[in-house]
């Protein structure tokens, strides 16, 4: 069993009088994680799967008396896929206020419905955690740095979803299944979604533009949809942990781009599945953009595990000078350029270094990326 990095952080917050919320895309291992935590309570935890209609019925608008009878003597209550329960926020509030002797962990496959339901009722009553696909650090701790490094190209191409990593013989089938059947399930059922075919076309368009600035106007024209709809669907994809946006960094130069955004995928395997492209890196025209996406996504996971909440950016001028990735923690500025080849000569923009002389900078390649991802 591969231990997830956030498990220890969750366990530190058990029995503190708070509801614990774990969100993440489908198939990233939320159920496995919470059941692993439950093993420390072998006879004292109750698992409630809200995909089951009878479980949903019991939890929907339940009184504190009903919840007390349901929980019984169990110390740990796990409510899986909690977003399936109507008014789940009120139910969780009752647990927190009326049944504090029970520790509740609730999971949700997306932040779409669950956040709407729990934010107000659970103000001051919850700890929140996001679970993503495996990280390089987690794999290195399980299998060793040498083995993970040997297979890093495979991870760039096929991604980090647990089942894809642990069942490599079926990786293509599994990725296509995750992409077609699981990944967008919550989005397609969301009340604000009207055109599922548009969402699929948008996802493919975004996959093709990884590493480039994304124009909502251009997407609107290409997909023949209004700009507001494009913006709303991109926001939904973010809340479902499919994509994330990177804003431009701008502080000193008049020529710095200030309005464009880059959009990346949390998992490069999903991105490649959307494009039906699983070619090896040396045969890909998008090798640089794919490596960039992989490293930035993995850096986000590493920062999450380290508790590093530095702001994240890219940098580009109208003259096309650029920096792939920038972090600003309020005190220090760090700039990174990415290249797959350790032999390729790549330099940090001198224009950038002159504008921000105190910025630390680094070239990250296929040899030194482990340090960038905090793998020791």
N, C-alpha and C positions, 0 to 999 in steps of 0.2 A: 504494500500500500504506500503510495507516494504522498508524503505529508505536505500539506499546503502551507505556504508561508504565513497566511493570516490566521491559521488555527491557534497558534500560541497567543496571538493578540486577542482573539475572541475569548479564549479560556481565561485570560487575565481579567476579563470584564464580566465573567459569570458571577451571579449572586451579588450584584451591586445594586439591586433594586431597579434595573433598567431592562426594557425589552431589547433584544439584539436582532437587528435586521440585516440579512445577508442577501444582496441582490447580484445579479449577473445574468448573462445570456443563457439560453438553454444549452444543455450539454457541456457546461464548463466544470461540473462536478460539485454543485451546491449540495445535492442530496448525499453524495458520498462524504462530503466534508462534515455535515451536521450529524450524520450517523456515526462517523468516527469520533466526534466529540461525545456523542451519546454512549459510546462504549465505556466511558469512565463512570457511567451510571447504569450498569448492566441490568439492574432490576428496578431502576427508579426513573426511567425516561419513557415518555409516551410519544410515538411518532404518528402524526396526523397528516395524511396525504390529501390535499384539497383538490386533486384531480378526481377523487372519488366523490360522487354526488351525495352520498349519505354523510360524509365528513363535512362537506360544504353546508349541508342543511343543519347539522348540529351546531356549527359555528356562526351561522348567519343570525344576526340580531339576538344572540344568546344572552340571557341574564347572567349575573354573577353566580347565582345558585346553580344554573345549568353548567357553567364552566367549572365550578367547584366539584360537582359530581363527575364531570367528564375527566378532570385531572386526577381526582382521587388522591392517592398518596404519592403520586409521581412527583419528583423534585424538578425534573427537566421536561418541558413540553416543547416538542419540535413541530411547527406548523409549516409544512412544505407547500410551495406554490400558493402562498397566502393571498396573492392578488385575485385568486378565483373566488374568494368569499366576499359577498356584498357587505360594505361597511366594516371591513376587517379592522380599520383603525379604531373604531369604537370597541370592538371585541378585545383588541390588544390593550386598549386603555383600561378596560375593566380588569384584565389580568394584572396590569401594573398597579392599579389603585386598590383593588379589592382582594387580590390574591398574590401579594408580594412574596409569599413563601415559595411560589413556583417560578422558576426561571424559564422564560419563553424565548425561543429562537424562531424567528419567522423568515422564510426565504421567499424570494420572488424572482421570476424569470426576466423581469424587466422593471425599469423604473417608471414605466408608463402609468399603470394603474396603481401600483403599490405606493409610490410616492404621493400621489394625489390623495390616497386614502389615509395614510398614516402621518403625514407631516404635521397637520394641525392637531389631531387628537393626541399625538405622542410627543408634543413639544416638551422638551426637558425630561422625557421618559425613555429615551432610546439611545443605543449605540448603533451606528450604521457601518457596514463593511461592504465593499465591492469585491466580488470574485471574478477573476478573468481566466482565460485558458492558462495552461502551465507557463511558467517563466523559465528562462534559461537557468536562473539561480536555483530554482526548485529541482530542475532536471540534474544539474551538476551535483547538488547535495545528495541525490538519490543514486546516480549512475557514475559520478566522477567527472571532473572537468575534461579529461582526455577523451572519454567516450562521447560526451556531448559535443566537443569541438569537432570530432571526426564526422559527426552527422549534422553539423550546423547547416550545411547547404540544404539538406532534406527538410530541416525545420523551416528554413526560409521559404521553401517551395510549398510544403504541405502544412505548415502552421503548427500550432501548439495545442489544439483541442485534445483533451485527455484520451479519448478513444482513438483518435488518429495517431497519437504518439505511441500508445500501448498496443495497438493492433496494426502494425505497419503493413502487413500483407493486404489489408483491406482499405488502405488509406484513401484511395480515390473514391471508392464506393461510399465510404463513410462521410467524406467531405461533401460529396454531392447530395447525400441524404440530409446532412446537417443544413446545407444551404437551401435545399428545396423544401424540406419538411419541418424543420425545427426553428431555424434562425428567425424567420419572419412571422412565426405563428402568432405571437402577441401583437405584432404590428398590424397584421391582416385583420385581427379581430377587434382592433382598437376602434372606438366609436367615431374618431375624427377621420378615419381612412375611408376614402371613397373609390379610389382607382388603384387596385392592386397591380395592374399591368404597368401603370406609370411608375410605381415604386420599383418594380423589377428592372425596367429600362433605366431608371435613375441610378440604381445600384451598379449596373454594368458601365454606365457613363462615368461614375465616380471611380470605379475600379481602373478604368482606362486612363484616368487623369492623376493617379497617385504620383506625388512628387512635383506636381505643377499647381499653380494657383487656379482656384476654381471660381468661375464667374457664374453667378446665378442667372444673369441675363443670357449668357451663352447657353446654359442648360435649358432655360425656358424656351429659347428659340429652337434648339435641337430637338427637344422632347415635345414641343408644341403644347406647353402647359404654362400657366401664369407664374410669375416669379414668386408670389406669395405661397402658392402651393408647393413649389420646389423648396422654399425655405422651411415650410412646415414639415415636409417629409424628411428633410435632412435632420431637423430637430428630433423627429420621432426615431430616426435611425441612431442618433446619438444616445437617446434615452434608453434604447434597447441594447446598448453596448455593442453595436455593430461597427460604428465609425466614430472618429473624434476629429475635432477641428483644431488647427494650429494657426493662431493669428500672427500678423507681421509685427516685427520689432521696429520701433521708430522712436528716436529721441533727439538726435542731433542734426541730421542731414536733411536738407529740403528735398533731396531726390529720393528719399526712402519711401517705398511703397507703404501705404497706411490702411488701405481698405480691403485688399484681397485676402483670401484665406486658403490654406491648404487643408485637404481632407485626407485622412489616413484610415486604414482598417485596423481594428484591434488584433485581427488575425490575418496574416498574409495567405494562409491556406484558403480561407474563405474568399479572399480577393481573387486568387488564382482560379478557384472553382467557378466564380462568376464569369471569368473570361475563358474557361475551359482550356487553360494553359498551364501544364505541369512540366514544361520543358526544363532541362537543367540550365543553370545560370549562364554557362558559356554559349548557349544557343539562344539567349533571350536579348531582345533589344531593350527591354525594360529592367535589366539587371540592376542598374544603379538606383532606380526609383524603388525597386522591390527591397533591396538591401537597406535603403534609407527608411522605408516604412517599417521593416522588421526591427531595426535598431531603435527607432523612436518609440514604437509600441513596447518593446522590451524595457526601455529606459523608464517608461511610465510605470510599468509593473515594479521595477526595482525601486523607484522613488516611493511608490506606495508602501512597499515593505519596509523601507528605511524611515518612513515618516517625513520624507522630504517633499514639501509643498511648494517648491520653487515654481515661478511662473515660466511658461514655455512658449517659445516663438520660433519663427524662421525670419530671415532677413534678406531683403532684395532691394536693389535700386532700379530706377527706370532704365539705367544703362546695363541691366542684367547682371550686375555684380551680386553675389549671393553667399549666404551662409545657410547650411542645411538645418541647423538646430541650435537654439540659444536657450540658456536657463538663467533666470534672474531671481536670486533668493532674497533680494532686498539689500544685501551687503556686497555680494559678489556677482559678477557677470561671467558666464562661461559660454564659449562658442565652439561648435563641433562641425567638422566636415567629414562626410562619410565616403569611403571608397572600398569596394570589395577587394581590389588588388592591393597587396602589400607593396608591390613594386611600382605602382602608378604614382607619379609625382603630382601631388595635390597641395595647394597652399591656401591658407586663410587669406581672404581679401585684405590687401594693404589699405584700401579705403576704409574698411571697417576698423582695422587695428589703429589707424590714425585717429578715427573718430572716437574710439573707445579704447584708449591705450592701456587701461588697467584690466582689461578683459583677459582672462586666461583662455587659451585656445589649444585645440588638439585635433589631429587627424585620426579618425577611427577606421581601422581596416579589419580584414579577416583574421589578422594575427592578434591584435590587441583589444578586441571588442569586449572580452570578458571583464576587464577592469572597468570599462565604461558601464557595464551592467552590474557592477558591484559583486562579481563572482570572485571569491578569494581562494 
